[in-house]
Amino acid sequence: MAERIIEYHFLPDLIGNLRAFSRQETRCLDCGESYRRVPLTGDCRECGGRVNLTVHEGSVNKYIDTAIRVAEEFGARDYTKQRLRILERSIESVFENDHNKQSGIADFM
């Protein structure tokens, strides 16, 4: 039963939210005008209000820890556990902070 919940609820929701994050728009908090990309000024072209993302990190990774815990606790198949680990790595790679990493010329060769 736990594996069915993971397969039919947690995984589709997590994958869908990750896909939505990668295709999201930005929206003005004041007037609701939406943009595909943030304007260069960072302000709404219509009213001058603040522009914000429509999908947030919390909505993408809200179930990943619960799904992994349920899979471990109730003995889900190895395939399901592997899918969760791969999805967890995908989510981490999207939200990791790249600014703190030192890069050298060899990283680009």
N, C-alpha and C positions, 0 to 999 in steps of 0.2 A: 504494500500500500504506500509506503514512504517513497519508494522508487517511482511510482506512478505520479505522486504529487510533484516530485522533482522533475520528471520528464515532461509532464503536461501543464505544470503551472510555473515553477521557478525558472526552468531553462528558457521557455519561450518569452517570458517576461524580461529576463535579463538580456537575452539576445536582442529582443525588440527595443529595449531601452538603450542599449549600446548603439544600435543602428540609428535610432532617433537622435542620439547625441551627435553622431557624426554628420547627420544631415539637417541639423537644427537651424533655425533662423534666429534673428535677434528682434526684440520688440521694445518699443518705447514704454517706459513705466507710466508716463503721464497720459499720452493720447492713444496708445495702443498700436501705433503705426509699426508694421513689421518690415524688416530688411533681411535680405539673404546674408549680407555681411555687415559688420559694424561700420558705420560711416567713419571716415578718417578722423574727424573731429571728436568722435565718441559721443556726440550729441545728436538728438533727433533733428532731422531736416525740417520737420513740420512745426514743432513747438519748442525745440531746444531742450527737451527733457533728457533724462538719462536713459541710455539704451542698455538692455540686459539680455543675456541668453535665455532661451525658452526652456531648455532642458538642463538640469543641474546634476552634478556628480552624485549627490545623494540618491537621486531617483534611479541612477544607473546601477549602483552597487548595493542597493538596499537589502537584497535577498541573498547575496553570494555567501556570506558567513553562515546564515541559517541553513542554506541548501547544503553546504559542505558538512556542517555539524549533523544534519539529519542523515546524510549519506553515510557518514562514519558511524553514527550511533545505531542506525538500523540496518547496517550491512548491505548497502546497495551494491550492485554489480561493479566490477572494476571499470567497465566501459563508462558508466555513469560518473564515477569518481574522476576518471580521466577527463571527461568532457567538462566537468566543473573546474578542474585545475587549469585546463587550457583557457576556459572562459575567464577565470580569475586572473591569469597572466595577461590576457588581452585587455582586461579592464585596468590592471595596474600599468600596462604600457601606455595607455591613453592618458592616465592621470598622473604619471610620475613627473617630478620636477626636473626638467632637463637643464635648467639654468645653473645648477650646482655641480655639474659634471665637467671635469677638465678634459679637454679634447686635444689631441696632438695631430700632427700631419699624417701620422701612420693610420689614424682612424678613418681617413678619407681615401686611402690608397687601396 
